[in-house]
Amino acid sequence: MHHRLLAHMFPFPGEKGKKYKGKEVLDILKELFTEEEAVLASNLSFAPEDVKTIARRVGKKVEEIVPILDKMAKKGLIYTDEKKSVRRYCLLLLVPGMMELQFMKGEESPGKVRLARLFDDFFEMMGADFYDVDTPLPRVLPVESNIPPVLVLPYEKASQYINDSSYIAVSICYCRHQAKLLGKGCKRPLDVCMTFGPFAEFAVKHGFGRKVSTKEALEVIDRCEEAGLVHLTENCQEKITFICNCCGCCCGFMRGITKYDKPNSIASSNFLCAVDEGSCSGCELCIERCYVKALSMSGGIAKVDTNRCIGCGLCSVVCPTDSMSLVRKKKVSTPKKDSKELRNTVMMETVARMSRK
């Protein structure tokens, strides 16, 4: 049944699609799903459906499958919500989706260590191919305190999402916790991964996070900037589900640039770092902060490689002479409208890419 679930989750054709159907992915599914759960999961859609529709599809009674579905939701394998008093369920993607939820509780057990190793094997197997994308899923949100006094769009500000959200949850950073389980984590903050809206409610209900106030969420943003963490969210304008606060050593998103040199794996912000050469003291604090190696020294002055800069603004936070700032790009990009449009686009592009030989 796990082979059937594998084919259901990764229907990619062509030679390149074989990677997703390899031993590494199958081993993960066997660790995550029981046989009974795999059978039911292989009949779930990736869009929420009411439980009666699911029951008809699998040929069982609602009361037979609800306990199994609820158990899978608690394990972080499927998503569930309620719309107009009707309970709905859907299968999550492996990445992003199931993987993140496995480490968002901060649990330390032999089983979690096994999963950490299995997912590590998966990313090693996929290598640079995983980050070879047309439309990046994540997008950089810049440090707001250093955005120039020009027109700033709502989707360019982390505070805008936080202030507009009716429900916010904070969880353990899954990337840094996974790295910690493997004995190679860093000392940066763990309790800084934010989710929003219905997904945040799901996370709190099933123990993957805790509800926080707007004030506390804004404090998390400030704490992350002091710790040198890049704000990443979905590459869309509305209805985001997360803001991650990422380091260059552990983050799965950042790995596309830091390990595989794929700058397009993350959508940069619409800003670039700029240096006031007259006041730069050459202290090199900005260089230590830049995960993507967009900064270097020349003649005792910091220089910016605009082809590598992702516009996070973290360099400006530590500059003792206020020589580092953010300037708006001449050519800006517009994210997808919402997370649904983004994920549909990414899925279609992935299938098309996998079918190309």
C-alpha positions as CSV (number, residue, x, y, z in Angstrom):
1,M,0.0,0.0,0.0
2,H,2.9,2.4,0.5
3,H,3.9,1.9,-3.1
4,R,0.4,2.9,-4.1
5,L,0.6,6.0,-1.9
6,L,3.9,6.8,-3.4
7,A,2.5,6.8,-6.9
8,H,-0.5,8.9,-5.7
9,M,1.7,11.6,-4.2
10,F,4.3,11.7,-7.0
11,P,2.6,11.1,-10.3
12,F,5.5,12.7,-12.2
13,P,6.3,11.1,-15.6
14,G,9.6,10.7,-17.3
15,E,13.1,9.7,-16.2
16,K,13.5,12.7,-13.8
17,G,10.3,11.7,-12.0
18,K,11.9,8.4,-11.0
19,K,13.8,10.3,-8.2
20,Y,10.6,10.9,-6.3
21,K,9.7,7.2,-6.5
22,G,13.0,6.0,-5.1
23,K,13.9,4.2,-2.0
24,E,14.4,7.4,0.0
25,V,10.8,8.6,-0.4
26,L,9.4,5.1,0.1
27,D,11.3,4.7,3.4
28,I,9.9,8.0,4.6
29,L,6.3,7.0,3.8
30,K,6.8,3.6,5.6
31,E,8.0,5.5,8.7
32,L,5.1,7.9,8.6
33,F,2.1,5.8,7.6
34,T,0.8,2.5,8.8
35,E,-0.6,0.2,6.2
36,E,-4.2,1.2,7.1
37,E,-3.3,4.9,6.9
38,A,-1.5,4.4,3.6
39,V,-4.6,2.8,2.0
40,L,-6.8,5.7,3.2
41,A,-4.3,8.4,2.3
42,S,-3.9,7.1,-1.3
43,N,-7.6,7.9,-1.7
44,L,-7.4,11.5,-0.4
45,S,-7.3,14.6,-2.6
46,F,-4.8,17.4,-2.1
47,A,-7.7,19.8,-1.8
48,P,-10.1,19.7,1.3
49,E,-13.1,17.4,0.8
50,D,-16.0,16.6,3.2
51,V,-15.7,13.3,4.9
52,K,-18.8,11.8,3.3
53,T,-17.2,12.2,-0.2
54,I,-14.1,10.5,1.1
55,A,-16.1,7.6,2.7
56,R,-18.0,7.0,-0.6
57,R,-14.7,6.9,-2.5
58,V,-13.2,4.3,-0.2
59,G,-16.4,2.3,0.2
60,K,-16.6,2.6,4.0
61,K,-18.8,4.3,6.6
62,V,-18.0,7.7,7.9
63,E,-17.7,6.5,11.4
64,E,-15.1,3.9,10.3
65,I,-12.7,6.4,8.7
66,V,-13.0,9.5,10.9
67,P,-10.9,8.0,13.7
68,I,-8.1,7.1,11.2
69,L,-8.3,10.5,9.6
70,D,-8.1,12.3,12.9
71,K,-5.1,10.2,14.0
72,M,-3.3,11.1,10.7
73,A,-4.1,14.8,11.3
74,K,-2.5,14.6,14.8
75,K,0.5,12.9,13.2
76,G,0.9,15.8,10.7
77,L,0.1,13.7,7.6
78,I,-3.1,15.3,6.5
79,Y,-4.8,18.7,7.0
80,T,-8.3,19.1,8.4
81,D,-10.7,22.0,8.9
82,E,-14.3,22.8,9.2
83,K,-16.4,24.8,6.7
84,K,-20.0,25.5,7.3
85,S,-20.0,22.9,10.1
86,V,-18.7,20.3,7.7
87,R,-15.5,18.5,8.6
88,R,-13.0,18.4,5.7
89,Y,-9.7,16.5,5.1
90,C,-7.0,16.6,2.5
91,L,-3.6,15.0,2.0
92,L,-0.5,17.2,2.6
93,L,2.4,17.3,0.2
94,L,5.5,15.6,1.5
95,V,7.6,18.8,1.2
96,P,6.5,21.4,2.1
97,G,3.8,19.9,4.3
98,M,4.4,16.6,6.2
99,M,8.1,17.1,6.8
100,E,7.7,20.5,8.5
101,L,5.0,19.2,10.9
102,Q,7.1,16.3,12.0
103,F,9.5,18.6,13.7
104,M,7.3,21.6,14.7
105,K,6.6,20.1,18.2
106,G,10.3,20.0,19.1
107,E,10.0,16.4,20.1
108,E,13.2,14.4,20.7
109,S,12.8,10.6,20.4
110,P,14.4,7.7,18.4
111,G,11.6,7.9,15.9
112,K,12.1,11.6,15.3
113,V,15.8,11.0,14.9
114,R,15.1,8.3,12.3
115,L,12.8,10.7,10.4
116,A,15.4,13.5,10.5
117,R,17.9,11.1,8.9
118,L,15.4,9.9,6.3
119,F,14.5,13.5,5.3
120,D,18.2,14.4,5.2
121,D,18.8,11.4,2.9
122,F,15.9,12.6,0.7
123,F,17.4,16.1,0.3
124,E,20.8,14.7,-0.4
125,M,19.3,12.4,-3.1
126,M,17.4,15.2,-4.7
127,G,20.4,17.5,-4.6
128,A,20.2,20.7,-6.7
129,D,17.3,19.3,-8.8
130,F,14.9,20.1,-5.9
131,Y,15.8,23.8,-6.1
132,D,15.7,24.0,-9.9
133,V,12.4,25.8,-10.1
134,D,10.6,28.2,-12.3
135,T,8.4,29.9,-9.7
136,P,10.0,29.9,-6.2
137,L,7.7,28.9,-3.3
138,P,9.3,31.1,-0.7
139,R,9.8,34.9,-0.9
140,V,12.0,37.2,1.2
141,L,10.4,39.9,3.4
142,P,12.8,42.7,4.1
143,V,13.7,44.3,7.5
144,E,11.1,47.0,7.6
145,S,13.0,49.5,9.7
146,N,15.5,49.9,6.9
147,I,13.1,50.1,4.0
148,P,13.4,53.5,2.3
149,P,10.6,56.1,2.5
150,V,9.1,55.2,-0.8
151,L,5.9,53.4,-1.8
152,V,5.9,50.1,0.0
153,L,3.2,47.5,-1.0
154,P,1.3,45.6,1.7
155,Y,2.7,42.3,0.7
156,E,6.3,43.6,1.2
157,K,5.8,44.0,5.0
158,A,5.8,41.3,7.6
159,S,4.0,43.6,10.0
160,Q,1.1,44.0,7.6
161,Y,0.4,40.3,7.5
162,I,0.7,40.1,11.3
163,N,-1.6,43.0,12.0
164,D,-4.2,41.8,9.4
165,S,-4.3,38.2,10.7
166,S,-7.1,37.1,13.0
167,Y,-5.2,34.0,14.2
168,I,-1.4,33.5,14.5
169,A,0.5,30.5,15.9
170,V,4.2,30.2,16.7
171,S,6.0,26.8,16.5
172,I,9.4,25.3,16.8
173,C,11.6,25.9,13.7
174,Y,11.4,22.6,12.0
175,C,14.7,23.0,10.0
176,R,16.8,23.9,13.1
177,H,15.1,21.2,15.1
178,Q,15.8,18.6,12.5
179,A,19.4,19.7,12.3
180,K,19.6,19.5,16.1
181,L,18.3,15.9,16.0
182,L,21.1,15.1,13.6
183,G,23.7,16.8,15.9
184,K,24.4,19.7,13.6
185,G,22.0,22.4,14.6
186,C,22.9,26.1,15.3
187,K,22.2,28.2,18.4
188,R,19.8,30.6,16.8
189,P,16.2,30.8,18.2
190,L,13.9,27.9,17.7
191,D,10.4,29.1,18.8
192,V,10.0,31.6,15.8
193,C,8.2,29.7,13.1
194,M,4.8,31.5,12.4
195,T,1.6,30.2,10.8
196,F,-1.5,32.2,10.0
197,G,-5.3,31.8,9.5
198,P,-6.9,28.3,9.2
199,F,-3.5,26.5,9.1
200,A,-2.5,28.2,12.4
201,E,-5.8,27.0,14.0
202,F,-5.0,23.5,12.7
203,A,-1.5,23.7,14.2
204,V,-2.7,24.8,17.6
205,K,-5.5,22.3,17.7
206,H,-3.2,19.4,17.0
207,G,-0.2,20.5,19.2
208,F,2.1,21.8,16.4
209,G,2.1,25.3,17.8
210,R,0.7,27.8,20.3
211,K,-1.6,30.7,19.6
212,V,0.0,34.2,20.1
213,S,-1.2,37.8,20.1
214,T,-0.3,40.3,17.5
215,K,2.1,42.0,19.9
216,E,4.0,38.7,20.6
217,A,4.2,38.0,16.9
218,L,5.7,41.4,16.2
219,E,8.2,40.8,19.0
220,V,9.2,37.5,17.3
221,I,10.0,39.4,14.2
222,D,12.2,41.8,16.1
223,R,13.9,39.0,18.0
224,C,14.7,37.2,14.7
225,E,16.2,40.3,13.1
226,E,18.5,40.7,16.1
227,A,19.5,37.1,15.8
228,G,20.2,37.5,12.1
229,L,17.3,35.4,10.6
230,V,15.9,36.0,7.2
231,H,12.1,36.4,7.0
232,L,10.6,34.1,4.4
233,T,7.0,33.8,3.4
234,E,5.0,32.3,0.5
235,N,5.6,33.9,-2.8
236,C,2.1,35.4,-3.0
237,Q,0.3,38.5,-2.0
238,E,-2.7,37.3,0.0
239,K,-3.7,34.5,2.4
240,I,-0.1,33.5,3.3
241,T,0.1,30.5,5.7
242,F,3.6,31.0,7.1
243,I,6.5,33.3,7.9
244,C,9.7,31.4,8.5
245,N,12.7,33.0,10.1
246,C,15.7,31.3,8.5
247,C,19.4,30.8,9.0
248,G,21.8,29.9,6.3
249,C,23.1,26.7,7.9
250,C,19.9,24.7,8.7
251,C,17.1,26.1,6.5
252,G,15.8,23.9,3.8
253,F,14.8,26.9,1.7
254,M,18.1,28.8,2.1
255,R,20.0,25.6,1.2
256,G,19.1,26.2,-2.4
257,I,21.5,29.2,-2.4
258,T,24.0,28.4,0.3
259,K,24.7,24.8,-0.7
260,Y,23.6,24.5,-4.4
261,D,24.1,28.0,-5.6
262,K,20.6,28.3,-7.0
263,P,19.8,32.0,-6.4
264,N,16.4,31.6,-8.1
265,S,15.2,29.0,-5.6
266,I,14.0,31.9,-3.4
267,A,12.2,35.0,-4.7
268,S,14.2,38.0,-3.4
269,S,12.5,41.1,-2.1
270,N,12.0,44.1,-4.3
271,F,14.9,45.8,-2.5
272,L,18.7,45.6,-2.7
273,C,21.4,46.4,-0.2
274,A,23.3,49.6,-0.9
275,V,26.5,50.9,0.8
276,D,27.4,54.5,1.6
277,E,31.1,54.2,0.8
278,G,31.9,57.6,2.5
279,S,30.8,56.3,6.0
280,C,31.6,52.6,5.7
281,S,34.2,51.7,8.4
282,G,35.2,48.4,6.9
283,C,34.2,46.5,10.1
284,E,33.0,43.5,8.0
285,L,30.0,42.8,10.4
286,C,27.7,42.9,7.3
287,I,29.7,40.2,5.6
288,E,29.4,37.9,8.6
289,R,25.7,38.4,8.5
290,C,25.2,37.7,4.7
291,Y,24.3,34.0,4.2
292,V,24.2,34.3,0.4
293,K,27.7,35.8,0.1
294,A,26.4,39.0,-1.6
295,L,28.9,41.1,0.3
296,S,32.7,41.4,0.0
297,M,35.4,43.9,0.9
298,S,37.3,46.0,-1.7
299,G,39.7,48.7,-0.6
300,G,38.4,48.5,2.9
301,I,34.8,49.2,1.8
302,A,31.9,46.8,1.6
303,K,30.8,45.9,-1.9
304,V,27.4,44.4,-3.0
305,D,26.9,41.8,-5.6
306,T,23.4,42.7,-6.8
307,N,23.1,39.4,-8.6
308,R,23.3,37.5,-5.3
309,C,21.6,40.0,-2.9
310,I,18.2,38.7,-1.8
311,G,17.1,42.1,-0.2
312,C,16.6,40.8,3.3
313,G,18.3,43.9,5.0
314,L,19.9,42.0,7.8
315,C,23.3,43.5,7.0
316,S,21.9,47.0,7.8
317,V,20.7,45.9,11.3
318,V,24.3,45.4,12.5
319,C,26.0,48.2,10.6
320,P,27.6,50.5,13.4
321,T,27.8,53.5,11.0
322,D,24.4,53.1,9.3
323,S,26.3,52.8,6.0
324,M,24.1,49.8,4.9
325,S,20.6,50.5,3.6
326,L,17.9,49.1,1.3
327,V,17.0,50.6,-2.0
328,R,14.1,49.7,-4.2
329,K,14.9,47.8,-7.4
330,K,14.3,49.4,-10.7
331,K,12.6,46.3,-11.9
332,V,10.3,44.8,-9.3
333,S,8.4,41.5,-9.4
334,T,4.8,40.8,-8.4
335,P,4.0,37.6,-6.4
336,K,1.1,35.3,-7.2
337,K,-2.3,36.4,-5.9
338,D,-2.7,33.9,-3.1
339,S,-1.3,30.6,-1.8
340,K,-3.7,28.5,-3.9
341,E,-2.6,30.1,-7.2
342,L,1.0,29.8,-6.1
343,R,0.8,26.1,-5.2
344,N,-1.1,25.2,-8.4
345,T,1.5,27.0,-10.4
346,V,4.4,25.3,-8.7
347,M,2.7,21.9,-9.1
348,M,2.1,22.3,-12.8
349,E,5.6,23.5,-13.4
350,T,7.0,20.6,-11.4
351,V,5.1,18.0,-13.4
352,A,6.1,19.7,-16.7
353,R,9.8,19.8,-15.5
354,M,9.8,16.2,-14.5
355,S,8.4,15.1,-17.9
356,R,11.2,16.9,-19.8
357,K,14.2,14.7,-20.6
